[in-house]
Amino acid sequence: MKLGIIRNQNDENAFAFAKEKGLSFVELCLNFEPEAQQFIAQADVLKKRSEEAGIPFASIGRWNASPLDEQGKIRPHLLEEAKRTIDAAHALGCPVYVCGANWVEGLSLYQNYTAAIRFFGEVLDYARPLGMKVAVYNCHWSNWITGAKEWEVVLGELPELGIKFDASHSIAGGRDYITELRDWANRIYHVHIKGFVQIGGQYVDAPPAGLDAINWPTEMAILYSAHYNGGLSIEPHSEVWQGELGARGIDYTIRYMKQFLLD
């Protein structure tokens, strides 16, 4: 397994930062359409920065896209955006593309499953010849394929589709992340490292990993048992750990997670 970090594509020092911290890769998360279009347009610039630092990409993710319209049909411009993003990611040597499928109000459960499977199938069909993996994120942001109940159907129908796993989202969704890991670790293509604390079911903070309630030794043990060999991507997400404290939090997370790496 390799340890890396999510950075902003506008940060010219993102790759140098990762190298300085002894990390193995950078991940980009594109949360809005302008960010995706910018990524596509500046892929050559990003490739140069990556190569100069000797730090590769491990994942390119497109969050919050809502690719399905009110009838459950795929929005053509967002499917095209996904294809162009995959093209750019492939040109950068990135192995994983992450995306989600939105729930469509007014459609039945069956119709929503069918629409989601259709969308992911289209993305898989495009990524397959390029040798890229596609994973669905387990966050509910414009996505409802978040846990075992949905994975049974969608990943059962699409054996090549994987999971971008983040234990904090499982906890926030009221699910048992340890059981999800046990049952689905062999379908995980990418992992986010983000601490999580809630009390009485109420969110408190997303502090550095190791200063939170997630059982990281057990999570790592399960990943090793499944022979997972993908990325572990640090996601600074706390509103408390900002500025100098945030920088120290990143250093803490790196030290904490590196104890679990065997190479």
C-alpha positions in Angstrom: 0.0 0.0 0.0 1.1 3.6 -0.7 0.3 6.7 1.4 -0.6 9.9 -0.4 -2.7 13.0 -0.1 -5.5 14.9 -1.7 -4.4 18.3 -3.0 -6.0 21.1 -5.1 -5.2 21.2 -8.8 -4.6 25.0 -8.5 -1.7 24.4 -6.0 1.4 24.6 -8.0 3.4 23.1 -5.2 1.1 20.1 -4.6 3.5 17.5 -5.9 6.6 19.2 -4.3 4.6 19.2 -1.0 3.9 15.5 -1.3 7.5 14.7 -2.1 8.7 16.8 0.8 6.4 14.9 3.2 7.7 11.5 1.9 4.4 10.6 0.3 3.9 8.5 -2.7 1.1 10.1 -4.7 -1.3 13.0 -5.2 -5.1 12.7 -5.6 -7.4 15.3 -7.1 -11.1 15.6 -6.2 -13.2 17.6 -8.7 -16.3 18.7 -6.9 -17.9 21.0 -9.5 -18.2 21.1 -13.2 -15.8 24.1 -13.7 -13.2 22.1 -11.7 -13.6 19.1 -14.0 -13.3 21.3 -17.1 -10.2 23.0 -15.7 -8.6 19.6 -15.0 -9.3 18.4 -18.6 -7.8 21.7 -20.0 -4.7 21.7 -17.9 -3.8 18.0 -18.0 -0.5 18.7 -19.7 0.5 21.2 -17.0 -0.4 18.8 -14.2 1.6 16.0 -16.0 4.7 18.2 -16.1 4.4 19.1 -12.4 3.9 15.4 -11.6 6.9 14.3 -13.6 9.2 17.0 -12.3 8.5 16.0 -8.7 8.5 12.3 -9.4 5.1 12.0 -7.7 2.3 10.2 -9.7 -1.5 10.4 -9.5 -3.4 7.6 -7.7 -7.0 8.7 -8.2 -9.0 11.4 -10.0 -12.5 11.8 -8.5 -15.6 13.6 -9.8 -18.0 14.3 -6.9 -21.4 16.0 -6.9 -22.0 15.5 -10.6 -25.7 14.3 -10.6 -25.3 12.5 -14.0 -28.9 11.4 -14.1 -31.8 13.7 -15.1 -35.4 13.8 -13.8 -36.3 10.8 -16.0 -33.3 8.8 -14.9 -31.6 9.3 -18.2 -27.9 10.0 -18.4 -27.1 13.7 -19.0 -25.1 13.6 -22.2 -22.8 16.5 -21.3 -21.9 14.9 -18.0 -21.2 11.5 -19.6 -19.0 13.3 -22.1 -17.3 15.2 -19.2 -16.6 11.8 -17.5 -15.1 10.4 -20.7 -12.8 13.5 -21.2 -11.8 13.3 -17.5 -10.9 9.6 -17.9 -8.9 10.5 -21.0 -7.0 13.1 -19.1 -6.5 10.8 -16.1 -5.2 8.1 -18.4 -2.8 10.5 -20.0 -1.5 11.3 -16.5 -0.9 7.6 -15.7 -3.7 7.6 -13.1 -5.1 4.1 -12.4 -8.5 5.0 -10.8 -11.5 7.2 -11.7 -14.0 7.8 -9.0 -17.6 8.9 -9.5 -21.2 8.5 -8.1 -24.8 8.3 -9.3 -27.5 10.5 -7.9 -30.9 9.3 -6.6 -33.8 10.5 -8.8 -36.9 11.6 -7.0 -40.2 10.3 -8.5 -38.6 7.1 -9.8 -39.1 3.7 -8.1 -36.2 1.9 -6.4 -36.0 -0.5 -9.3 -35.8 2.4 -11.8 -33.1 4.1 -9.7 -31.0 1.0 -9.6 -31.4 0.5 -13.4 -30.4 4.1 -14.0 -27.3 3.9 -11.8 -26.2 0.6 -13.4 -26.7 2.1 -16.8 -24.5 5.1 -15.9 -21.7 3.1 -14.3 -21.8 0.6 -17.2 -21.3 3.4 -19.7 -18.3 4.7 -17.7 -16.8 1.2 -17.3 -17.2 0.6 -21.0 -15.2 3.7 -21.8 -12.5 3.2 -19.1 -11.9 -0.5 -19.8 -9.9 -0.2 -23.1 -7.7 2.3 -21.4 -6.9 -0.1 -18.5 -8.4 2.2 -15.9 -10.4 1.2 -12.9 -13.7 2.8 -12.0 -14.9 3.1 -8.4 -18.0 4.5 -6.7 -17.4 6.7 -3.7 -19.3 5.8 -0.5 -20.3 9.4 0.3 -23.9 10.5 -0.1 -23.0 13.7 -1.9 -25.1 13.3 -5.2 -24.7 9.6 -4.8 -26.8 6.9 -3.2 -24.7 3.8 -3.9 -23.0 4.1 -0.6 -23.2 0.8 1.4 -23.5 -2.9 1.3 -27.3 -2.9 0.4 -26.7 -0.9 -2.8 -23.3 -2.6 -3.5 -25.1 -6.0 -3.5 -27.2 -4.9 -6.5 -25.0 -2.5 -8.5 -21.6 -4.1 -7.9 -23.3 -7.5 -8.3 -24.4 -6.5 -11.7 -21.1 -4.8 -12.6 -18.3 -7.0 -11.5 -15.6 -4.5 -12.6 -17.0 -1.6 -10.6 -15.1 -1.0 -7.4 -15.4 1.1 -4.2 -13.6 4.2 -3.0 -13.9 3.6 0.7 -13.9 6.1 3.5 -14.8 4.8 7.0 -16.1 8.2 8.1 -18.9 8.1 5.6 -20.0 4.7 6.7 -20.1 5.9 10.3 -22.0 9.1 9.4 -24.5 6.9 7.4 -25.2 4.8 10.4 -23.4 1.7 9.0 -20.8 -0.6 10.4 -17.6 0.2 8.5 -15.7 -2.9 9.9 -18.4 -5.2 8.5 -18.4 -3.4 5.2 -14.6 -3.7 5.1 -14.7 -7.4 5.9 -17.3 -8.2 3.3 -16.2 -5.8 0.5 -12.4 -5.3 0.9 -11.8 -7.3 -2.3 -13.8 -4.7 -4.3 -12.0 -1.6 -2.8 -9.9 0.3 -5.4 -9.0 3.4 -3.3 -9.1 4.5 0.4 -9.5 7.9 2.0 -7.8 8.5 5.3 -9.9 10.9 7.3 -10.5 10.9 11.1 -14.0 11.1 12.4 -15.6 11.8 15.8 -19.3 11.8 16.7 -21.0 11.8 20.1 -24.5 10.6 20.5 -24.9 10.3 16.8 -23.9 14.0 16.4 -20.8 15.0 14.3 -18.0 16.6 16.3 -15.0 16.9 14.0 -12.8 15.2 11.4 -9.5 15.3 13.1 -6.2 13.7 12.0 -6.3 9.9 11.8 -5.1 8.5 15.1 -6.8 11.3 17.1 -10.3 10.0 16.3 -12.7 7.0 16.9 -11.9 4.9 13.8 -10.2 1.6 14.5 -7.3 2.2 12.0 -5.3 -0.9 13.0 -8.3 -3.1 12.4 -9.1 -1.4 9.1 -5.5 -1.9 7.9 -5.5 -5.5 9.0 -8.6 -6.2 6.9 -7.1 -4.4 3.9 -4.0 -6.6 4.3 -6.1 -9.7 4.6 -7.7 -8.9 1.3 -4.3 -8.2 -0.3 -5.3 -4.6 -1.0 -2.4 -2.8 -2.7 -3.9 0.5 -3.6 -3.6 4.0 -2.3 -4.3 5.4 1.1 -5.1 9.0 0.5 -5.0 11.6 3.4 -8.0 13.9 3.2 -7.6 17.0 5.5 -11.3 17.8 6.2 -11.5 19.4 9.6 -12.8 22.9 10.2 -10.8 22.9 13.5 -7.4 21.7 12.1 -6.6 24.7 9.9 -3.6 26.8 9.4 -0.5 25.9 11.4 -2.6 23.4 13.4 -3.8 21.8 10.2 -0.2 21.5 8.9 0.8 19.8 12.1 -2.2 17.5 11.8 -1.1 16.4 8.3 2.4 15.6 9.8 0.7 13.7 12.6 -1.4 11.6 10.2 1.6 10.8 8.1 3.6 9.5 11.1 0.6 7.6 12.4 -0.3 5.9 9.1 3.2 5.0 8.1 3.5 2.7 11.1 1.1 0.4 9.3 3.0 0.3 6.0 5.2 -2.7 5.5 7.3 -1.4 2.6 
